[in-house]
């Protein structure tokens, strides 16, 4: 049976019966060797590995839907995905068995049965990302794949002051690349934006309703300019208010970005949701 392309439906009727059970997975992964979450022709992705593992367990060729589509090289601690299955396995069995089939850089942390009306993307109320910076004159082999090295000293207080302008509902057009095409609105609501420093570690944390392509990485690149004294907080605000694609730069490397959690209210209990 050939897989179909997923647009908005998580699964077409030919893949599961009307009585199929919907399962939600909480997934953690190191995105270093993957071309993002979503299926790509002839390229390794997180979605491809999850679907291969589900097929090995259940014999079903299914489509999974993710609450947040991470880009190439981006990591996740609390990605949330769902799929429908005719198999009768318990959530505990899905956790154990899928982890047996998955590669070492992807793991299912938890599984839940949910109502078939639940939509993992549309019913997510917020997503949370961290961006990790190593602010050190020397590199760290142990942090190489998960931190962006900035050798010059950063003024984290100035960065934190600047990013407060992001809180609330704004048009974030300036924080997408000039060649990005977004058909939907660029309005997003940001609930939290802050920079904190602990020794050599500088972390940018952002919680929003959803994110535009490269929005967090372009925000971080611009905040680093603030931290290096190359831009003022007012200059950062001017970029936000201009609503012109390409103004926020440079795009910080993918390796520092991690999807921490996706929040869904009143659907299932989880340490990350």
ZAFIFI-895433 format. One line per 8 residues: number of its first residue (from 1); for each residue x, y, z of C-alpha. Coordinates in nm, 4 decimals, padded with zeros to 6 digits, m for minus. Example, Ala and Ser with C-alpha at 12.3 -4.5 7.8 and 13.67 -1.06 7.14 Angstrom:
// residues 2
1	01.2300 m00.4500 00.7800 | 01.3670 m00.1060 00.7140
This chain:
// residues 273
1	00.0000 00.0000 00.0000 | 00.1496 00.3359 m00.1024 | 00.1690 00.6232 00.1440 | m00.0161 00.9418 00.0557 | 00.0973 01.2974 00.1101 | m00.0217 01.4513 00.4357 | m00.1604 01.8009 00.4079 | m00.3845 01.8569 00.7069
9	m00.5360 01.5155 00.7694 | m00.3219 01.2916 00.9857 | m00.4269 00.9769 00.8031 | m00.6546 00.8871 00.5144 | m00.9387 00.6321 00.5519 | m00.7465 00.3638 00.3623 | m00.4865 00.3535 00.6387 | m00.7097 00.3082 00.9440
17	m01.0676 00.2132 01.0172 | m01.3230 00.4480 01.1655 | m01.2707 00.2690 01.4962 | m00.8938 00.3249 01.4938 | m00.7273 00.4526 01.8091 | m00.5391 00.7820 01.8105 | m00.2034 00.7710 01.9879 | 00.0064 01.0683 02.0974
25	00.3824 01.0309 02.1452 | 00.6224 01.2580 02.3319 | 00.9491 01.2393 02.1385 | 01.3044 01.3524 02.2093 | 01.5717 01.3641 01.9396 | 01.9138 01.4843 01.8397 | 01.8467 01.6474 01.5041 | 02.2104 01.6655 01.3931
33	02.1939 01.4082 01.1155 | 01.8358 01.4728 01.0052 | 01.6885 01.7084 00.7462 | 01.4208 01.8295 00.9846 | 01.1086 01.6574 01.1114 | 00.8987 01.6471 00.7943 | 00.9411 01.3891 00.5179 | 01.1937 01.4840 00.2490
41	01.2534 01.2909 m00.0710 | 01.5436 01.0464 m00.0242 | 01.6685 01.2268 00.2884 | 01.6697 01.1132 00.6532 | 01.4049 01.2847 00.8681 | 01.2535 01.2308 01.2114 | 00.9102 01.1598 01.0606 | 01.0542 00.8907 00.8336
49	01.2208 00.7103 01.1259 | 00.9057 00.7245 01.3386 | 00.6884 00.5891 01.0575 | 00.9367 00.3104 00.9838 | 00.9362 00.2084 01.3505 | 00.5539 00.2133 01.3680 | 00.5337 m00.0045 01.0557 | 00.7781 m00.2564 01.2026
57	00.5664 m00.2800 01.5168 | 00.2121 m00.2723 01.3770 | 00.2520 m00.3678 01.0097 | 00.0680 m00.0454 00.9192 | 00.2029 00.2229 00.6868 | 00.0847 00.5347 00.8666 | 00.1403 00.9079 00.8627 | 00.2345 01.0864 01.1824
65	00.1612 01.4528 01.2478 | 00.3884 01.6768 01.4555 | 00.2846 01.9736 01.6658 | 00.5922 02.1686 01.5523 | 00.7933 02.1007 01.2363 | 01.1565 02.1422 01.3360 | 01.4088 02.2351 01.0657 | 01.7263 02.0625 00.9530
73	01.9652 02.0106 01.2441 | 01.7223 02.1307 01.5130 | 01.6773 01.9190 01.8254 | 01.3729 01.8417 02.0419 | 01.3230 01.7482 02.4028 | 00.9423 01.7472 02.3942 | 00.8118 01.7103 02.0387 | 00.4499 01.5875 02.0285
81	00.3247 01.3675 01.7444 | 00.0084 01.1695 01.6802 | m00.1173 00.8909 01.4551 | m00.4156 00.6585 01.4238 | m00.3749 00.2828 01.4409 | m00.5883 m00.0301 01.4222 | m00.3446 m00.2140 01.6486 | m00.4486 m00.2803 02.0062
89	m00.1158 m00.2100 02.1729 | m00.1119 m00.0254 02.5034 | 00.0685 00.3101 02.5352 | 00.3352 00.1369 02.7438 | 00.3955 m00.1148 02.4663 | 00.4316 00.1636 02.2091 | 00.7019 00.3256 02.4216 | 00.9020 00.0065 02.4705
97	00.8614 m00.1352 02.1210 | 00.9138 00.1846 01.9219 | 01.2315 00.2583 02.1173 | 01.3548 m00.0888 02.0222 | 01.3166 m00.0053 01.6516 | 01.4191 00.3609 01.6572 | 01.7815 00.4744 01.6076 | 01.9731 00.5844 01.9175
105	01.9278 00.9562 01.8479 | 01.5452 00.9365 01.8635 | 01.3445 00.8169 02.1635 | 00.9772 00.8020 02.2617 | 00.9473 00.9335 02.6183 | 00.5742 00.8683 02.6667 | 00.2601 00.7604 02.4814 | m00.1086 00.8395 02.5406
113	m00.4444 00.7383 02.3965 | m00.6522 01.0441 02.3000 | m00.9913 01.1130 02.1477 | m01.0007 01.0843 01.7680 | m01.1067 01.4500 01.7431 | m00.7783 01.5640 01.8959 | m00.5509 01.7502 01.6523 | m00.1940 01.7693 01.7750
121	m00.1181 02.0856 01.5786 | m00.4385 02.2890 01.5865 | m00.5041 02.2279 01.9546 | m00.1553 02.3183 02.0724 | m00.1836 02.6389 02.2743 | 00.1886 02.7217 02.2725 | 00.5347 02.5999 02.1766 | 00.8552 02.6620 02.3711
129	01.2066 02.6792 02.2287 | 01.5489 02.7270 02.3855 | 01.8536 02.8478 02.1977 | 02.1867 02.7585 02.3604 | 02.4975 02.9740 02.3240 | 02.8421 02.8873 02.4584 | 02.9964 03.2256 02.5393 | 03.3562 03.1165 02.5770
137	03.6917 03.1993 02.4144 | 03.7430 02.8264 02.3554 | 03.5216 02.5601 02.2027 | 03.3777 02.2662 02.3964 | 03.3826 01.9237 02.2276 | 03.1088 01.8006 02.4656 | 02.8738 02.0845 02.3626 | 02.9700 02.1033 01.9967
145	02.6468 01.9643 01.8535 | 02.4087 02.1539 02.0807 | 02.5550 02.5020 02.1392 | 02.6555 02.7937 01.9176 | 03.0023 02.9172 02.0122 | 03.0336 03.2966 02.0487 | 03.3906 03.3709 02.1661 | 03.3508 03.7460 02.2323
153	03.1852 03.8493 02.5621 | 02.8073 03.8946 02.5407 | 02.6055 04.1497 02.7400 | 02.3213 03.9145 02.8331 | 02.1402 04.1899 03.0285 | 02.1234 04.4066 02.7138 | 02.0003 04.1066 02.5131 | 01.7312 04.0369 02.7718
161	01.6191 04.3997 02.7726 | 01.5906 04.4045 02.3920 | 01.3884 04.0845 02.3625 | 01.1171 04.2129 02.5975 | 00.9853 04.4028 02.2935 | 00.8836 04.0671 02.1434 | 00.6230 03.9937 02.4106 | 00.2626 04.0313 02.2961
169	00.1071 03.9999 01.9509 | 00.3174 04.1345 01.6649 | 00.3734 04.0972 01.2941 | 00.7088 03.9150 01.2866 | 00.7761 03.9657 00.9153 | 01.1191 04.1145 00.9925 | 01.2253 03.7874 01.1557 | 01.1815 03.5659 00.8509
177	01.4386 03.5460 00.5735 | 01.3827 03.7667 00.2695 | 01.3385 03.4607 00.0428 | 01.0831 03.2903 00.2709 | 00.7262 03.2782 00.1424 | 00.4607 03.2630 00.4137 | 00.1065 03.2278 00.2798 | m00.0540 03.2580 00.6216
185	m00.0539 03.5561 00.8548 | 00.2749 03.6598 01.0127 | 00.1022 03.7639 01.3323 | 00.2190 03.5621 01.6315 | 00.1594 03.5978 02.0051 | 00.4691 03.5681 02.2245 | 00.4085 03.4808 02.5888 | 00.7684 03.4832 02.7086
193	01.1032 03.5965 02.5686 | 01.4083 03.6109 02.7913 | 01.7844 03.5686 02.7950 | 01.9569 03.4202 03.0958 | 02.3255 03.3613 03.1622 | 02.4842 03.0950 03.3832 | 02.8612 03.0989 03.3635 | 02.9598 03.0431 03.0016
201	02.6064 02.9364 02.9048 | 02.3678 03.1926 02.7576 | 02.0156 03.0658 02.6879 | 01.7409 03.2412 02.4928 | 01.3948 03.1089 02.5855 | 01.0837 03.1899 02.3844 | 00.7244 03.0724 02.4265 | 00.4711 03.1614 02.1578
209	00.1459 03.0466 02.0041 | 00.3466 02.9263 01.7024 | 00.6538 03.0303 01.5056 | 00.7416 03.1395 01.1552 | 01.0186 02.9675 00.9610 | 01.3603 03.0563 01.1108 | 01.1955 03.3084 01.3456 | 01.3833 03.1965 01.6567
217	01.7204 03.1634 01.4839 | 01.6896 03.5055 01.3193 | 01.5870 03.6523 01.6545 | 01.8927 03.5002 01.8225 | 02.1277 03.6238 01.5507 | 01.9964 03.9772 01.5994 | 02.0139 03.9546 01.9791 | 02.3773 03.8473 01.9531
225	02.4456 04.1732 01.7688 | 02.2888 04.3519 02.0658 | 02.5000 04.1483 02.3077 | 02.8172 04.2356 02.1173 | 02.7333 04.6070 02.1268 | 02.6754 04.6252 01.7515 | 02.3080 04.7201 01.7926 | 02.1053 04.9006 02.0574
233	01.7772 04.7876 02.2113 | 01.6088 05.0669 02.0158 | 01.7597 04.9312 01.6955 | 01.6189 04.5894 01.7789 | 01.2734 04.7448 01.8304 | 01.3041 04.9288 01.4986 | 01.3577 04.5949 01.3213 | 01.0462 04.4491 01.4851
241	00.8344 04.7503 01.3955 | 00.9535 04.7669 01.0334 | 00.7766 04.4370 00.9441 | 01.0115 04.3815 00.6502 | 01.1490 04.0310 00.5744 | 01.5240 03.9927 00.5985 | 01.5943 04.2722 00.8470 | 01.6745 04.0365 01.1351
249	02.0121 03.8720 01.0750 | 02.2277 03.6704 01.0793 | 02.0451 03.3386 01.1102 | 02.1977 03.1554 01.4076 | 02.3062 02.7940 01.3371 | 02.0466 02.5205 01.3815 | 02.2511 02.3186 01.6308 | 02.1780 02.5584 01.9186
257	01.7993 02.5336 01.8828 | 01.5837 02.2879 02.0779 | 01.2060 02.2450 02.0935 | 01.1534 02.2105 02.4685 | 00.7816 02.1384 02.4857 | 00.4419 02.1805 02.3230 | 00.1523 02.2686 02.5498 | m00.1912 02.1144 02.5080
265	m00.4577 02.1780 02.7696 | m00.6964 01.9160 02.9078 | m00.6161 01.6338 02.6645 | m00.3554 01.4178 02.8300 | m00.1118 01.4280 03.1183 | 00.2590 01.4475 03.0492 | 00.5668 01.6008 03.1981 | 00.6202 01.7978 02.8774
273	00.2702 01.8853 02.7634
